[in-house]
Amino acid sequence: MIRNEICTDVEHLAGGKGTAHVYHIQSSEELGKAGRLYARVVLDPGCSVGWHQHVGETEPYYILKGEGTFIDNDKSKTIVTSGQICTIENGHYHSIENNGSEPLEFMALIYNL
């Protein structure tokens, strides 16, 4: 089966700033018990995914394009760029911000443990 990704614009994702463009690769129904999100996420300059926690699941971000600030569970801030992976462990909090001048694009996969 071949199909196109489905874009959903989410205002203030997890309490973040602005609009996150979420390009769903598989729906939560397609993921079944394995997880709830597999998507390419685009944050325009000034936008962010807010501070939130994952319980019973984990989520890696794979940075595709742009530059952002990843805020880890201990509230440390790290500049991330293309090719880097941000791993969010079970029970941890995190957020990501686009403080740059170009869109920040990353893959996100939320899967159950």
C-alpha positions as CSV (number, residue, x, y, z in Angstrom):
1,M,0.0,0.0,0.0
2,I,1.2,3.5,-0.9
3,R,-0.3,6.7,0.5
4,N,0.7,10.2,1.4
5,E,1.5,11.5,4.8
6,I,-1.3,13.4,6.5
7,C,-0.6,16.9,7.9
8,T,-2.2,18.1,11.1
9,D,-1.5,21.6,12.3
10,V,-1.4,21.6,16.1
11,E,-1.6,24.9,18.0
12,H,0.5,25.0,21.2
13,L,1.6,21.4,21.0
14,A,2.0,20.1,24.6
15,G,1.7,23.8,25.7
16,G,4.4,25.0,23.3
17,K,4.5,28.2,21.3
18,G,2.9,28.6,17.9
19,T,1.9,25.9,15.5
20,A,3.5,22.5,15.0
21,H,3.0,21.0,11.6
22,V,2.7,17.2,12.3
23,Y,3.0,15.0,9.2
24,H,1.7,11.6,10.3
25,I,3.4,8.7,8.7
26,Q,1.4,6.1,10.5
27,S,-1.8,6.7,12.5
28,S,-2.1,5.5,16.1
29,E,-4.5,2.8,14.7
30,E,-1.9,1.6,12.3
31,L,0.7,1.5,15.1
32,G,-1.7,-0.6,17.3
33,K,-0.3,-1.6,20.6
34,A,3.3,-0.7,19.5
35,G,2.9,3.1,20.0
36,R,0.8,6.2,19.3
37,L,2.9,8.5,17.0
38,Y,5.2,8.2,14.1
39,A,5.5,11.6,12.4
40,R,7.7,14.2,10.8
41,V,7.3,17.4,12.8
42,V,8.1,20.9,11.5
43,L,8.4,23.9,13.8
44,D,8.7,27.3,12.2
45,P,11.0,29.9,13.8
46,G,9.7,30.9,17.2
47,C,7.6,27.7,17.7
48,S,8.1,24.9,20.2
49,V,6.8,21.7,21.6
50,G,6.1,22.4,25.3
51,W,7.5,20.8,28.4
52,H,5.8,17.4,28.9
53,Q,6.3,13.9,30.3
54,H,6.2,10.4,28.8
55,V,5.0,7.6,31.1
56,G,5.0,4.0,29.9
57,E,6.5,5.0,26.6
58,T,9.6,6.5,25.1
59,E,10.3,8.9,22.2
60,P,13.3,9.6,20.1
61,Y,13.6,12.7,18.0
62,Y,15.8,12.4,14.9
63,I,16.7,15.9,13.7
64,L,16.4,16.2,9.9
65,K,16.9,19.9,9.1
66,G,17.4,23.2,10.9
67,E,18.7,24.0,14.4
68,G,16.8,23.8,17.7
69,T,17.2,23.8,21.5
70,F,16.4,20.5,23.2
71,I,15.5,20.8,26.8
72,D,16.1,17.5,28.6
73,N,14.6,16.0,31.8
74,D,17.2,17.7,34.0
75,K,16.3,21.0,32.2
76,S,19.7,21.2,30.5
77,K,19.6,22.9,27.1
78,T,21.5,21.5,24.1
79,I,21.6,23.0,20.6
80,V,20.7,20.2,18.1
81,T,21.2,20.0,14.4
82,S,20.7,17.6,11.5
83,G,21.7,14.0,12.2
84,Q,21.4,14.2,15.9
85,I,19.1,12.1,18.0
86,C,17.3,13.2,21.2
87,T,16.2,10.3,23.3
88,I,13.3,10.8,25.8
89,E,13.2,7.9,28.3
90,N,10.2,6.5,30.2
91,G,9.1,8.9,32.9
92,H,11.2,11.8,31.6
93,Y,10.1,15.3,30.7
94,H,11.3,17.3,27.6
95,S,10.7,20.0,25.2
96,I,12.2,21.4,22.0
97,E,12.3,25.0,20.6
98,N,13.1,26.5,17.3
99,N,15.0,29.7,18.1
100,G,16.6,29.8,14.7
101,S,15.7,31.6,11.4
102,E,14.8,28.4,9.4
103,P,12.2,25.7,10.0
104,L,13.3,22.9,12.4
105,E,12.3,19.5,11.1
106,F,12.5,16.2,13.0
107,M,11.1,12.6,13.1
108,A,9.2,11.6,16.2
109,L,8.3,8.1,17.2
110,I,6.3,7.5,20.5
111,Y,6.4,3.8,21.2
112,N,5.2,1.8,24.2
113,L,7.5,-0.1,26.5
